[in-house]
Amino acid sequence: MVYHANYLRYFERARTEWLRALGSDAQSLKRDYGVAFTVRRMEIDFIKPARMDDVVEASAAPYDVKRVHFMLDQEARVGGELIARARVQVVCIACEGFAPALIPDALLKKLGFQSVKPR
């Protein structure tokens, strides 16, 4: 069976690829906005084990967007069957000083966040 900590890698890759698909990889976030996203909290439910050589598909779907952070629902599936799910809080930080930072308005729009709740 796949070691439980590997699911963190699957979910991380899904978040990275979600951002990349929107044209906002880690380098462009730093270059264009001076910010980065980091995980503050993660809660994982392990439903079924993945086995070696399984093809694991992971997804990321944002919700509850605020000015400094947002939540993601993440799922890992094998052959379409749910094997794990996570709720992740992602925080925007300034690259200089690593303090919490407002998600820039232009970036919010680029990420497809329509309505933003106050912090």
N, C-alpha and C positions, 0 to 999 in steps of 0.2 A: 504494500500500500504506500501511497504518497505521504510523506511526513507532513504533519499539520502546518508547520511553519512555511512550507512551500506555497500555501494558499496566499500568504502575504505577497509573494512574488507575482502570482497570477493576477491578484487585484491591483497591484502596483502597475503592472504592464497594461492592464485595461485602462487605468486612469491616464497613464502616459500616452497611450494610443488615442484615447478620446480627445485629449488636448491637441495632439498632433493632427488629428483629422480636422480639427477646427482651426488649424494654422497657428497654434500657440504652443510650440514645444518649450522646454525649459530655457533654452538659450534665447529664444525670441521674447519670452516673458521678461527675462532680465534685461535684455538689450532695449526693448521697446517701452517697457513700463517700470523697470527697476524693482520688480517684485518676483516672488516665487510662491508656489503653493507647497504647503507641508501638511502632513496628517497630524491632527491633534488627538483624535480619538477614533477607535475602531472597535466594533463589536461584531464577532463572527459566530455564526451558527454552522456547525459541521453536520450535514444531514446524512451523507453517504460517503464512503471513501472512494477516492480515485485510485486507480492501480497503475503500476508502471506501464508505460507505453499507451495509456489512455490519452486521447486528444481532449484537453481541457479548454473550453471556451469561456472567457470571462468578459463581463460587461460592466458598464458604469452608467448610471442614470442620475443626473443631478435633481435636487429638489430643495426646498427651504433655503433659498438664497438670501443672504443678508449682505451688508456692506463689507464685512471683514471675513466672513466664512460662508460655506455652503455645505450641504449634506449630499452624500451620494449613496444610492442603493446599488450594491454590487452583487452579482451572481456568478457562480462558477457552475458550468454544466458539462456533462459528458454525454454525447449522443442525444442532446436535447433534454436530458434528465438533470434536474437541479441536484447538485451535490453539496453546495455551500452557499451561504449568502452573508453579506456584510453590510453594516451601516457605518459610514465613514464621515467624520467631520474634517473638512479640508479648510485650512486657514491661509489667508494671504499674508505674506510677510515682506517687509522691505529687505532687499538684498544687502543694503548697507545697515548694519546693526541688528538685523534679524528680529525687529520688533513687528507686532501686528500692524498691518497697513490696510487702508481702504482698497477694495478692488476697483481699479480705474473704470470709469463709465464706459470708455471705448472698449475695454476688455470685457465688461459685462455684456455689452451688445454682441461682441464677437462670439462669446460663449453661448449666446442665445438666451440669456437671462432677461426676461421681459420686465417682470415686476420684482422689485427688490425691497425687502423689509428693512427697517432701520435696525441698527445693531441691537 
